[in-house]
Amino acid sequence: MTRDGRRRSLLRRHRDFRLLWCGETAGKFGASVTGVAMPLIAVSELHASTFQIGLLSAASWAPWLVMGLPAGVWVDRLPRRTVMLAAAAVSLLLFTAVPAAAWAGRLSTGLLLAVALLTGTAAVFFQTAYTAYLPDLLSPADQPEGNAKLHGSASAAQIVGLGSGGLFAQLAGAANGMLANAATFLVSLLCLGRIRHRETRTADNGRGAERALRREIGEGLRLVARDRWLRALTLYGATSNMALMGYQSILVAFLVREVGLAPGTVGALVAAAGSGGVLGAFAARRVAARVGTARAMILFELGLPVLALLIPLTGTGAGALCYAVGGFGVSAGVVAGNVIKSGFQQHYCPPELLGRITASAAVLNYGTIPVGALLAGALGTAVGLRPAMWITTAGVPLAALVLLLSPVGRVRDLPTARRPAGPAPAPGIPAATV
């Protein structure tokens, strides 16, 4: 506690959270470098088509459709920190292979697709384990601060990473920029390996190996499908992610080929747009405390993303501000909404089922991402990049209508009490706290 009676920051008083924070921030930085470097490799070095660029983005997320559900069960059975360590090690090796192949003259679109698929599979396990691990590491009182700090630092790391990705590509070549991502997974491994906290294993975890995989997958799906709050948030995430990945998958091609910007400028613009995430993480808890968690979610997910409609207007010179402002609004809204959603899930979902619930929701949330990327690539090929950007960006604010028309749109706050761990009831759980 400080002298005025306030609790000290988690980063100062909680060693294990500090290590998790450092590892996750480093990983987000590397992922952001890759988010710019991979499409730039395809565009500038392999001269890939617009559809191939969309396919590359789809490959990173397609593993959620195949591995998402079983990953949730395995994460509930295994030590979650061990799962994260294994996923980080695999990603380190795979991302190192890209510059190595470029040096050997063996770089190809097929290799990039393979790396995207395999690192996407590792990300499925890492993200599912990480989401389920945090509530065990932090007390319920510390979880809101932990969520805000992790989302805020992730947004800041993305800003620096996106800008660095374009700069690396311009100075050292896009393929060499992948070394930065490999290095960040090494940092993640070192940080995760030093965490002393060991998880509390429940009786359900002990019986996990004896239960049928299909039955446990079914439990997670039923919990999400029958619970009106989880169902609404999952359906929104699925529609929103399809639109978000739709325009993001062709963004680099749009800015380089249609607008005519240099790789370094592209990185700087994407970083400027991503800075909205820091504002969103900072504002989420404060706005939610003032207007209510459900109302704040509507505000962040519907109000700010309307600015996405500026993105297709992007041009050279001052016209580049259209992307910066539009992307800033989208980033701020999405990150703030994620902070609120993470806090809700951690308080509402039983710890022993959190991995399955997270994975079941994520399969639907992330499963639409490759669909959005492929549709955007096909649209860009058929009607041109700028018309495709108009269509996909319009879907970002429209997706929030799912929330507005759901129970979330009719209450002040999302529920604060934990739902029962037993079979999910039909839509009739208590109303949200008001």
Disulfide bonds with the S-S distance in Angstrom:
none
